[in-house]
Amino acid sequence: MVQDHIAERNGVRLRYRLSGEGSPLLLVHGVGSRLDHWREVIEALGPGYRTLAYDQRGHGLSDKPKGPYSLDELVQDLQAVADRAGFRQFHLAGFSLGGIVAQGYALAHPERLMSLALISTVAGRTAEEREAVLARLRMVESGIPGGHFQSSIDRWFTEAFQRRRPDAIAAMEEENRKLDPAAYAAAYRVLATFDLADRLAEIRVPTLVATGDGDIGSNPRMARLMQSRIPGARLEILPGLRHSILTEAPERVSRLLAGFIATVPRPNASAR
């Protein structure tokens, strides 16, 4: 049974959705996205998982305070949603910005996590990569509806997917045009300016790092850096994919998550 609920933290209302039964898995979406972008991954996972996805502040049906936002604030939002949903211990997967939030949560609350999956996630940008993402931030802050999405299509999707699913890309572009400009910019600034590379060695939970081999923004070099710094981390570079792997390859992502979670020892107490 799928159910939508509201968690509240310091007056900010956060929509979250629970579905399924079994191993608890909390999912954090990327910037400019919403909880629905995990839908096909959740469907492909099938029975055996109690999934919790939520709209980060500034996105979807959650409240959209103007900002600025901080990484600590987004981590506290995650904690509020987990508490409200009764997730005491859980597997955590974050995509893109959600992966940065997941890193922050793993550092702040390791006792709550059974495992961590960092999907298409950023850490350790070079000076050139920092300048590139700051240029994209300036475009987002300019407030031109759809401008950033149009400039990002080739970075996010393979040519084959663009030919095969123009409908999916058009739907995502329309959704992007409806974003609250100030909230979108506030969330994008977190993605562009927060980097936890120097603290990755402190993460002490079983961790999976995964990205597409053609992802420019969350590239394989960054994934290898994360894998090298997080003790015991597992690395998966997915061939033939760029950034938006939740949309382009949900079945591959779900198989990866399920296979990884199956290797993680179960906690002694119930995680529900």
C-alpha positions, 0 to 999 in steps of 0.5 A: 500500500502506498501512502503519502504523509507529512513531516514537519521541522521548524515549520517546514512541511515535508511530504513523504511516501511509504510503500511496501513491506520488508527491509527499510530503504530511505531514498533521497532525490536530486536537485530540481527533482521530487520523490516520484523520480524514484518510482520506477526504481521502487517498482523494479525492486519489487516486494521485500522493501519498505521504501520511504521517499520524500520531497526535499525542501524546495521541491515537489509538494514540500514547502518551499522556503526562499533560502538560503539552505545549508547541508546541515538543514537538509540532513536535519530534514532527512532525520525529521522524515525518518523519525516521523515515519518510524525508521529507526535503522535503515538503508539510505540511498541518495542520488546527486544532491541526495547523495551529498545529503546522504553523506552528511547524514552518515557522518552525523547519524551513523548509528541509524544506518544499515548501509549507504548508497551514493548514486551519481554523487559528487565529492572532491571536485577539481578547480575546473569542475568547481568553476563549471558547476558554479557557472551552472549555478549562475544560470539557475540563479538567473531564473530563466525557466527551463534554461538549465534543463535545456543546457543539461540534456546531453549531460544527463541522458544518452543520445539513445535515450533521447531518441527513444524517450522524447516524451520522458524528457519533455515531461521532465522539462515541463516539471523543471519549468514549474520549479519555484525559482528561489527554492531551486536556486537555494537547493542548487547552491548546496549541490554546487558549494558543499563538498565532504571529500575531506571527511569521507574516511569518517564514514563507517557504514557499508557503502556502495558508490555508483555512477554512469561511465559517461557522467560528467558532473558526478564522474567516475574519477569522483566515484573512485575517490569516494570508494578509496576514502570510505573504508570498505566501500564497493564501487560500480561504474555503469557502462553506457549511462550518463547522469540521470540513471534513475530515469534511464536505467531504473532496473539496473539501479534497482538490481544494484541496490538489491544486490548490495543490500543483500550483502549487508548484515541484518541488525539485531533489532527491528528497523521498522 
